[in-house]
C-alpha cells in the first residue's frame, strides 16, 4: 500500500464542508483507493491530519495527477488557511479489521 499524510489548518467553520467533500470523494470510487482517516487535533480543533491509503504507488499517483483530483483540491483549498503539508510514503503496516468509524 501507498499513501499520504497531510497536515492542514482549516479556516474556522470549514470542517463541515471538508467532511462533505471527503464523503463525495469516497462515493466517486477512485481506482485503488483503500480508505482514509481524518484526525482533528485536541490542542487546535482547526488543525487536522488526513491519512489516505491506496493499493499501490501507481494508483496513488494516477489519482493525484487526475483532473478530478485537481478539481477536488481546488475546492478543498478554499477551506484551508494555508497549503497542506504532504508526506507521501509506502505503508509498512496496517490493521483496520477491527476499526469502527464514527458516522
N, C-alpha and C positions, 0 to 999 in steps of 0.2 A: 504494500500500500504506500501511497504517497499523498502529501497534503501540505497544508499551510496553517500557520497560527498567525493571526493578525491582532495587534493591539490597536484599539480605536477609541477615540474620545468623541462621544456623542453629544451633539448640541442638546441643551435642555428641552425636553418634550419630544425628542426624536426617536426614543426607543420603540414606541408602538409601531411607527412606520417601518423601522428596520425589521421588527418581528414579522410584519406582514410581508415584506419583501423576501425574507427567508422562507416563509411558507410558500410564496409564489415560485421561488426557485426550485424548491423540492417538488412541487407539482409539475414542473417542466420536465422532469425525468431526464436529467443530463446523463449521457453515456459515462459509465464508470463511477458515478457518484455513489459513495458508500454511506455517508452521513455527515452531520455537523453538530457542533455544540457551541453555545454562546454562554459565556460566563460574565456575570455582572459583578463587579468588584464591591466588596463591603465598604472599603475606605472611600471610594468615589463611585456612586451609582451611575455616573455618566462615562465611566471607563469600562469597556467591555473587551473581552478576548473571544475571537471567533476561531474555532478549530474546524477545518474541513478535510474530509478524507475521500480519496479516490482509489480505485483498484490499482492504478498504475500511474507512473510519472507521465507517460504518453497521454492518458486520458485527462490527467490534471491540466497539462499544458494545452491540449486541444480545447478544453473548456475555457481556460484562461485567455486564449487567443481568439475565441469565437466572438462574432458580432453581438450575439445575445448577452454574453457575459459583459461586454463593454457597455451595453445599454443598462444592465443592472448596476454596474459600477458607477456610471454617471448619475443614476438615481440615488444610490447609496451615499455618495459623497456630499450630496445636498444636506444630509442629516448629521454630518461629521464636522467637528471643529478644525480638523487637520487631516492630512493624508494618513491612511493607515500605515502601520509598521508591519511589513510582511516578512514572515520567516518560513520559507519553504523547506521541506525535507522528507526523507524516507521514514516511514513509520516502522520502528523496530519491534514494537509490541503493542497489542491492543486486545482488550477483552470487554466486549459490550453485551455479552449474552444475558446478563442479569440486570441490565440497565433499565430503569424506569424513568420515563421522561414526563415533565410537567405538561399539562395541557395549556 
